[in-house]
Amino acid sequence: YWDFIPRVYYCHVQNLEIFSDENLTIDSADGQHEGLKTDEDVQGFYINGNDTIEMQHFPRGLEKVFSNLILIDIQKMKLREIHKEDLQHFPKLRYLMLFFNDLEEIEADLFENNPELKKIYLYRNKIQHIDPHVFDNLPNLRTLWLEGNNCTSELEDYANSRTKVLKLIRQVRD
């Protein structure tokens, strides 16, 4: 998938210590920037748990440190929940990658404040329900990767389920 993601200036989280299972709150970031760059220049946030650490909830306060994110990539962190409030501080967000986590539901208003989203990767989660209107207000959405989930429909018959899936496909087409 990296072939389709633009090159951005990244914060790659390393040596993370989480003291609470409930919430991860980010107050500051340590590290060295390239040249004269600052936290304001960071456009991408990347964290990969490699099955060694858990972060069940989306990190709070991320926007206070990195206010100009267009890309958020959280992998293998056992992330269980993500809500509209988690993403509301990132109106310029274009790329959201949440691979190999434990997400179960995608709510109707999740992307309400992220109209610039172009690519959403939810590969290998535990998603069982996606609200059919969640992508309605994403005019720039071009890629949606849901492979490796167990999405089921609440509709009773196959014909209605197929119609719902076809509507979703039309929403993400060019």
C-alpha positions as CSV (number, residue, x, y, z in Angstrom):
1,Y,0.0,0.0,0.0
2,W,3.0,2.4,0.4
3,D,3.1,2.8,-3.4
4,F,-0.1,4.8,-3.2
5,I,0.7,6.9,-0.2
6,P,2.5,10.2,-0.7
7,R,5.8,10.9,1.0
8,V,5.2,13.0,4.1
9,Y,7.3,14.0,7.0
10,Y,6.7,11.4,9.7
11,C,6.7,10.9,13.4
12,H,7.6,7.2,13.9
13,V,6.8,6.3,17.5
14,Q,9.4,4.2,19.2
15,N,10.1,3.2,22.8
16,L,6.5,3.8,23.8
17,E,5.5,3.1,27.4
18,I,1.8,2.9,28.1
19,F,0.9,3.2,31.8
20,S,-2.9,2.9,31.5
21,D,-5.0,0.4,29.6
22,E,-7.8,2.9,29.3
23,N,-6.4,5.9,27.4
24,L,-3.1,6.9,25.9
25,T,-2.7,10.7,26.2
26,I,0.1,12.3,24.3
27,D,1.5,15.4,26.0
28,S,4.8,15.8,24.1
29,A,7.2,14.1,21.8
30,D,10.9,13.7,22.2
31,G,13.3,13.2,19.3
32,Q,15.2,15.0,16.7
33,H,13.8,16.6,13.6
34,E,15.5,16.7,10.2
35,G,17.2,20.0,9.5
36,L,15.1,23.0,10.7
37,K,11.8,21.0,10.8
38,T,9.5,21.1,13.9
39,D,6.5,19.3,15.2
40,E,4.4,21.7,13.0
41,D,6.0,20.1,9.9
42,V,5.0,16.5,10.9
43,Q,2.3,15.3,8.5
44,G,2.3,11.6,9.3
45,F,2.0,9.7,12.5
46,Y,3.0,6.0,12.5
47,I,3.0,3.5,15.4
48,N,3.4,-0.2,15.0
49,G,2.9,-2.4,18.1
50,N,4.4,-5.6,16.7
51,D,2.2,-7.5,19.2
52,T,4.3,-6.2,22.1
53,I,2.2,-3.3,23.3
54,E,-1.5,-2.5,23.3
55,M,-3.4,0.7,22.8
56,Q,-7.1,-0.1,23.0
57,H,-8.3,3.5,22.4
58,F,-7.1,6.1,19.9
59,P,-4.4,8.4,21.4
60,R,-5.7,11.5,23.0
61,G,-3.9,14.8,22.6
62,L,-2.2,13.9,19.3
63,E,-3.4,17.1,17.7
64,K,-1.7,19.2,20.4
65,V,1.7,17.9,19.4
66,F,1.2,17.3,15.7
67,S,-1.5,19.8,14.4
68,N,-1.0,19.3,10.7
69,L,-1.5,15.5,10.2
70,I,-2.7,14.3,6.9
71,L,-1.8,10.7,7.5
72,I,-2.4,8.5,10.6
73,D,-1.1,4.9,10.6
74,I,-1.8,2.8,13.7
75,Q,-0.9,-0.9,13.2
76,K,-0.9,-3.9,15.5
77,M,-1.9,-2.0,18.6
78,K,-5.1,-3.9,19.4
79,L,-7.1,-0.7,18.9
80,R,-10.7,-1.6,19.8
81,E,-12.5,1.7,19.3
82,I,-12.3,4.8,17.2
83,H,-14.9,7.6,17.4
84,K,-15.7,10.9,15.6
85,E,-14.2,12.8,18.6
86,D,-10.8,11.0,18.0
87,L,-10.6,12.3,14.4
88,Q,-12.3,15.7,14.7
89,H,-9.0,17.6,15.2
90,F,-7.7,16.4,11.8
91,P,-9.8,18.1,9.1
92,K,-6.9,17.8,6.6
93,L,-6.7,14.0,7.2
94,R,-6.3,12.3,3.8
95,Y,-5.0,8.8,4.7
96,L,-6.1,6.6,7.6
97,M,-4.5,3.2,8.1
98,L,-5.6,1.0,11.0
99,F,-4.3,-2.4,10.0
100,F,-4.2,-5.5,12.3
101,N,-6.2,-4.0,15.1
102,D,-9.4,-5.1,17.0
103,L,-11.9,-2.6,15.7
104,E,-15.4,-4.0,15.7
105,E,-17.7,-1.2,14.5
106,I,-17.5,1.8,12.2
107,E,-20.0,4.4,13.3
108,A,-22.1,6.6,11.0
109,D,-20.5,9.9,11.9
110,L,-16.9,8.7,12.3
111,F,-15.6,10.7,9.3
112,E,-17.9,13.7,9.7
113,N,-15.0,16.1,10.2
114,N,-12.6,14.5,7.7
115,P,-13.9,15.5,4.2
116,E,-10.5,15.3,2.7
117,L,-10.1,11.5,3.3
118,K,-8.8,9.8,0.1
119,K,-7.8,6.4,1.4
120,I,-9.0,4.3,4.3
121,Y,-7.3,1.0,5.2
122,L,-9.1,-1.1,7.8
123,Y,-7.5,-4.4,6.8
124,R,-7.5,-7.3,9.3
125,N,-9.6,-6.0,12.1
126,K,-12.7,-7.6,13.7
127,I,-15.3,-5.3,12.1
128,Q,-18.7,-6.7,12.2
129,H,-20.8,-3.6,11.5
130,I,-20.3,-0.6,9.2
131,D,-23.0,2.0,9.1
132,P,-24.1,2.3,5.4
133,H,-23.9,6.1,5.5
134,V,-20.4,6.4,7.0
135,F,-18.8,7.2,3.6
136,D,-21.6,9.5,2.3
137,N,-19.7,12.8,2.9
138,L,-16.3,11.8,1.6
139,P,-16.2,13.1,-2.0
140,N,-12.5,12.4,-2.3
141,L,-12.5,8.8,-1.1
142,R,-10.8,6.6,-3.7
143,T,-9.6,3.6,-1.8
144,L,-11.4,1.6,0.9
145,W,-9.7,-1.6,2.1
146,L,-11.8,-3.8,4.3
147,E,-10.3,-7.2,3.6
148,G,-9.9,-9.6,6.5
149,N,-13.0,-8.5,8.4
150,N,-16.2,-10.3,9.2
151,C,-18.7,-7.6,8.2
152,T,-22.2,-8.9,8.3
153,S,-25.5,-7.3,7.2
154,E,-28.4,-6.8,9.5
155,L,-30.7,-7.1,6.4
156,E,-32.7,-10.3,6.2
157,D,-32.3,-11.4,2.6
158,Y,-29.4,-11.6,0.2
159,A,-30.8,-9.2,-2.4
160,N,-31.0,-6.4,0.1
161,S,-27.5,-7.1,1.4
162,R,-26.1,-7.1,-2.2
163,T,-27.8,-3.8,-2.9
164,K,-26.2,-2.3,0.2
165,V,-22.7,-3.6,-0.8
166,L,-23.1,-2.3,-4.4
167,K,-24.1,1.2,-3.0
168,L,-20.9,1.2,-0.8
169,I,-18.8,0.3,-3.9
170,R,-20.4,3.1,-5.9
171,Q,-19.5,5.5,-3.1
172,V,-15.8,4.8,-3.3
173,R,-15.5,4.6,-7.1
174,D,-13.9,7.4,-9.2
